[in-house]
């Protein structure tokens, strides 16, 4: 393009532009052609509809109409065939009346009736809706065998209805293709069905008129033949000067049969008295019967003919035709008449029936016109009243709507005659029950009810009174208003004249009522819809919540919604009303099924519904709403919409949840909660109170609160609690009473509940059973006393242990040096006796320190299975030697006791101390000390009764009991007997019972003691029993040579102890190295670790004590044997020793023999 000359380039550009315009024009032409084709098709169909309408309205023969319709409608829609099925009341089904189609399709009426709710046609008829099936093979509405046999591809069915009456179904089938019908086809097909329905109704009306006309002609023929064949009664009448002088000169014999009167008794005057009604012939002048008769008498008529209705003496009414000709005198005056009387009763009745039939048809036509287009019950009632007044006596009329569910009627229209003028009467639309004959005949039987009230009845009560209060209805007629298969209401006409309604009137009113039922329901429904619309508008203006009107479909499609929905959901109402958003889409997924189920159940039961569920806000939050609504039903009882309101209850829901939690908490708390009114009557109690007091809730509500109080507290506290509560609250302790009469202490606090104006309306009391608390307080006080005692004893024990430890260090030196001196002295040396005394004194001092350590719980324990009876029996001789000769020692030892786990020496020490204590309590007078053993299953209660049972558990125990008949002790003395150094004896040291206390604790046993002044003292010690363990006797010690060799390190901060141990070990052949503390000991080991065979290590030293030194030795020289030395017992020392522990233990004070034996034992064990 760049190389072309400029004019040529411009031409090329214009040419391309022209091509584009041509293409656009071609598109426009194509669109126009398609539009023209669519318009031509629509015009063609409209023209076909016009031809169909013209054809159908030009015929009144139903067969012709059906034939023409089934021929023309397929051409309208270009389908294979058309079928018309009409509802047959006789069979209750749909009958195929006509069919068009190909050669294979039958034509003409089909005799078999199809159920009205079966298949495609039945669904269309029963549901009154158009059904389109564009693929017959994919639907279950049509039976598969019919689809195959009729070669169906697409089907379209529409109901044939006229004025809400279903006449049948129009159906077309296409056998060529699926997807045949679009919305335009449906619209034209629906119009064709409407035209066909109108034509069918006209043909049915015409057919009914033809049948009536034929019947009329038939009756006329019968009447004519009756007249021709009737045998009359001839007569000749002679006129007198006055009508009273008229007489019959002749009367035929048939007069008696005709009139029921003997022929001789018949006179013109008598016949005149029997006349009830007279009708003139159609050819007579338009005048009254009296004038007609006067003309005849005046001779102005040559022929006289009247029809008379006579009430004969036999009570029968007969119609008689009187036909006569004038008899004249010579001057031409009328002198009489020659005539014949004929019985025309049957003819008159036939004429009456014919007139009534014609009147009935005319009335039905007038009623159909009146009910058409009535938009309210008032308008319908006014039109029906105007129609009824022309047909029946009607001074008042009432139109009522019946509610079958409540069996009530509600007046919808009422009119009364006031001063001769009909006027509508204001109605209070209050439902009234239907009872008695009115219910049984009119509602259940669907029959008319006529009541003629007598004068007495009218004086006593008025059945209905309207505007003219001075008059009462005398004749009343009720007829049911039937719509479909149910009674929709009642129509009542009333007359102030008694016996005003005949069966003929009943038939006429029934004819009016027949179309009035559906019309009344339609009018009421229209009023309800208009009231609902007005109601919705009022709600939308005044209710703060959301007001809605929607369909009961899957999405709850909105028909109306006020602007409050935007505040609730954040979405404008227009979004829902346009269909872009659905209410159902906002419901929480977990609530959808419950909401739908609740609405469906309420609608089915015609009940309002109240729902609570969650909906989504546009901001993402969920809000709780409360929905209240109900269904709207038409006159046929079919649901057409839902209306209701939505309220945001999110805040209320939260408050309710908090209240529920609070109420649950109040009901669930363990404290007793009681709420009373200000008169003291119980309004509320929680579960804990019912449980703790043993009452049922029904026993307490409404009863005075004093039912829960002990009698002693009722009068004392009632006024005090009320006065204090009004001032702000009351707290204190009360005595409550259970249902069984038992009383218990409780702590109570009260407060008031006040209303919005600050007035006290209720009192809340919260109480707690403090029985356990008081018992716990008593136990705590006892435990505190025990704790104080234990702390005191512990302090004294620490003191005693420390003293014993220091004493043991001193005694080690004394005892060891004395024993070394004894070894060095010859046997006859005079110094041996003093040395022996020193050794005995040191051993006694050592025993004293062992008692002090036993009290402190740090004595050495050699635990083994023991028989307590054996242990006591072995020390009888010792015990006897240690007490006064005046005191009798009595044993009561059980045989075959379970074993106790304990230290034999300490248990014997315990028994000895208790026996000596009892003997000393007896003093110089004769007395008795009893030692007994036994076993018992000790319970928790038994343990609590013990003086000492800190570490003892319930279960089987064996016990030692020591009882004396000494002076006894008071409570003050008893409280201190286990204190060390406390004694009531001048020569006592105060360590015997203290040692007992320590031994009991060391064995985790229990100790019980009872005493009173002058009653002696009783001690019992419980030891845990060992089931199935047999005590083993200790073998005698073997003779061992303690000599050895090697280097031993002795570490002790006491020079005396180091020197003693060094001399003893040197005596036995060992080389000894000493150190005063742990640090120097470690240095000594470092220098000669290979030579050392053993370390003797004191536990308590400065700088680095024995425990720390032992730990370091174990870390650096794990194989080095270490023997700990301590003034404490072995168990205490091992408890404090490091991991791995020492190789042995030597308790101070020890003898030279014990030292040599322990060294020999440890070295032998390490060597093996």
BELGITA-V674585 format. One record per backbone hydrogen bond with DSSP energy under -1.0 kcal/mol. CO is the residue of the C=O (numbers start at 1). NH is the residue of the N-H. Records with the same first field share a line. If there is no record, write none. Layout:
CO->NH, NH
This chain:
5->9
6->10
7->11
8->12
9->13
10->14
11->15
12->16
13->17
14->18
15->19
16->20
17->21
18->22
19->23
20->24
21->25
22->26
23->27
24->28
25->29
26->30
27->31
28->32
29->33
30->34
31->35
32->36
33->37
34->38
35->39
36->40
37->41
38->42
39->43
40->44
41->45
42->46
43->47
44->48
45->49
46->50
47->51
48->52
49->53
50->54
51->55
52->56
53->57
61->65
62->66
63->67
64->68
65->69
66->70
67->71
68->72
69->73
72->76
73->77
74->78, 79
81->173
82->100
83->171
84->97, 98
85->169
86->95
88->92
93->88
94->114
95->86
96->110
98->84
102->105
114->94
115->118
118->122
119->123
120->124
121->125
122->126
123->127
124->128, 129
131->157
133->155
134->179
135->138
143->147
144->148
145->149
146->150
147->152
153->136
154->174
155->133
156->172
157->131
158->170
160->167, 168
162->165
165->162
167->87
168->160
169->85
170->158
171->83
172->156
173->80, 81
174->153, 154
182->186
183->187
184->188
185->189
186->190
187->191
188->192
189->193
190->194
191->195
192->196
193->197
194->198
195->199
196->200
197->201
198->202
199->203
200->204
201->205
202->206
203->207
204->208
205->209
206->210
207->211
208->212
209->213
210->214
211->215
212->216
213->217
214->218
215->219
216->220
217->221
218->222
219->223
220->224
221->225
222->226
223->227
224->228
225->229
226->230
233->341
234->252
235->339
236->249, 250
237->337
238->247
242->245
243->246
247->238
250->236
252->255
254->258
255->259
256->260
262->265
263->266
267->271
268->272
269->273
270->274
274->311
277->309
279->307
281->284
285->287
288->292
289->293
290->294
291->295
292->296
293->297
294->298
295->300
296->299
302->326
304->324
306->322
307->279
308->320
309->276, 277
310->318
312->315
316->312
318->310
319->344
320->308
321->342
322->306
323->340
324->304
325->338
327->335, 336
329->332
333->329
335->239
336->327
337->237
338->325
339->235
340->323
341->233
342->321
344->348
345->349
346->350
347->351
348->352
349->353
350->354
351->355
352->356
353->357
354->358
355->359
356->360
357->361
358->362
359->363
360->364
361->365
362->366
363->367
364->368
365->369
366->370
367->371
368->372
371->374
376->380
377->381
378->382
379->383
380->384
381->385
382->386
383->387
384->388
385->389
388->391, 392
396->494
397->415
398->492
399->412, 413
400->490
401->410
403->407, 408
407->434
408->403
409->432
410->401
413->399
414->425
415->397
416->423
418->421
421->418
423->416
428->430
432->409
435->439
436->440
437->441
438->442, 443
439->444
440->445
441->447
449->478
451->476
454->458
455->459
456->460
457->461
467->469
468->471
474->453
475->495
476->451
477->493
478->449
479->491
481->488, 489
483->486
486->483
488->402
489->481
490->400
491->479
492->398
493->477
494->395, 396
495->474, 475
502->506
503->507
504->508
505->509
506->510
507->511
508->512
509->513
510->514
513->517
515->519
516->520
517->521
518->522
519->523
520->524
521->525
522->526
523->527
524->528
525->529
526->530
527->531
528->532
529->533
530->534
531->535
532->536
533->537
534->538
535->539
536->540
537->541
538->542
539->543
546->646
547->562
548->644
549->559, 560
550->642
551->553
555->584
557->551
560->549
562->565
563->566
564->568
565->569
566->570
569->618
573->577
574->578
575->581
583->586
586->616
588->591, 592
591->595
592->596
593->597
594->598
595->599
596->600
597->601
598->602
599->603
600->604
601->605
602->607
603->606
609->629
611->627
613->625
614->588
615->623
617->620
621->617
623->615
624->649
625->613
626->647
627->611
628->645
629->609
630->643
632->640, 641
634->637
638->634
641->632
642->550
643->630
644->548
645->628
646->546
647->626
649->653
650->654
651->655
652->656
653->657
654->658
655->659
656->660
657->661
658->662
659->663
660->664
661->665
662->666
663->667
664->668
665->669
672->767
673->686
674->765
675->683, 684
676->763
677->680
680->705
681->677
682->702
684->675
686->690
687->691
688->692
689->693
690->694
693->739
697->700, 701
700->703
703->682
704->707
705->708
706->709
708->737
710->713, 714
713->717
714->718
717->721
718->722
719->723
720->724
721->725
722->726
723->727
724->729
725->728
730->750
732->748
734->746
735->710
736->744
738->741
742->738
744->736
745->770
746->734
747->768
748->732
749->766
751->764
753->761, 762
755->758
759->755
762->753
763->676
764->751
765->674
766->749
767->672
768->747
770->774
771->775
772->776
773->777
774->778
775->779
776->780
777->781
778->782
779->783
780->784
781->785
782->786
783->787
784->788
785->789
786->790
787->791
788->792
789->793
790->794
791->795
792->796
793->797
794->798
795->799
796->800
797->801
798->802
799->803
800->804
801->805
802->806
803->807
804->808
805->809
806->810
807->811
808->812
809->813
810->814
811->815
812->816
813->817
814->818
815->819
816->820
817->821
818->822
819->823
820->824
821->825
826->829
829->832
831->835
832->836
833->837
834->838
835->839
836->840
837->841
838->842
839->843
840->844
841->845
842->846
843->847
844->848
845->849
846->850
847->851
848->852
849->853
850->854
851->855
852->856
853->858
854->857
858->1129
864->902
866->900
867->871
868->872
869->873
870->874
873->876
875->879
876->880
877->881
884->887
886->927
888->929
890->931
892->933
899->1026
900->866
902->864
903->907
904->908
905->909
906->910
907->911
908->912
909->913
910->914
911->915
912->916
913->917
914->918
915->919
916->920
917->921
918->922
919->923
921->967
927->888
928->965
929->890
930->963
931->892
932->961
934->959
936->938, 957
938->955
939->943
940->944
941->945
943->946
948->1007
955->938
956->1025
957->936
958->1023
959->934
960->1021
961->932
962->1019
963->930
967->1014
970->974
971->975
973->976
976->979
979->982
990->981
991->995
992->996
993->997
994->998
995->999
996->1000
997->1001
998->1002
999->1003
1000->1005
1001->1004
1006->1022
1007->947, 948
1008->1020
1010->1018
1012->1015
1016->1012
1017->964
1018->1010
1019->962
1020->1008
1021->960
1022->1006
1023->958
1026->1029
1046->1071
1047->1093
1048->1073
1049->1096
1050->1075
1051->1098
1054->1058
1055->1059
1056->1060
1057->1061
1058->1062
1059->1063
1060->1064
1061->1065
1062->1066
1063->1067
1064->1068
1065->1070
1066->1069
1068->1044
1071->1048
1073->1050
1075->1052
1077->1081
1078->1082
1079->1083
1080->1084
1081->1085
1082->1086
1083->1087
1084->1088
1088->1092
1094->1049
1095->1123
1096->1051
1097->1125
1099->1106
1102->1104
1104->1078
1105->1109
1106->1110
1107->1111
1108->1112
1109->1113
1110->1114
1111->1115
1112->1116
1113->1117
1117->1120
1121->1095
1122->1143, 1144
1123->1097
1124->1146
1125->1099
1126->1148
1129->1133
1130->1134
1131->1135
1132->1136
1138->1141
1144->1124
1146->1126
1151->1155
1152->1156
1153->1157
1154->1158
1155->1159
1156->1160
1157->1161
1158->1162
1159->1163
1160->1164
1161->1165
1162->1166
1163->1167
1164->1168
